[in-house]
């Protein structure tokens, strides 16, 4: 099961991903040593959290302006579901 960290402001995305078999964790609870398969952020949290300065060893999807279904599609295109 792929582990995806999702911004707390994206509850609709979290719910859809959970329903589609992803292990969803809140982005704010991710610790640097924790391995995630992807990170999904809203545009505002991306800048507020300084994510541009953090090196992520996984795909980072900016969900700003996207529906939950579009985010799911982007995720499916970037990582294979395990």
Secondary structure, DSSP 8 states (H G I E B T S, - for coil): --EEEE-TT-HHHHHHHHHTT-EEEEGGG--TT---SEEEE-HHHHHHTTGGGS--SSEEEE-TT--HHHHHHHHHHHS---
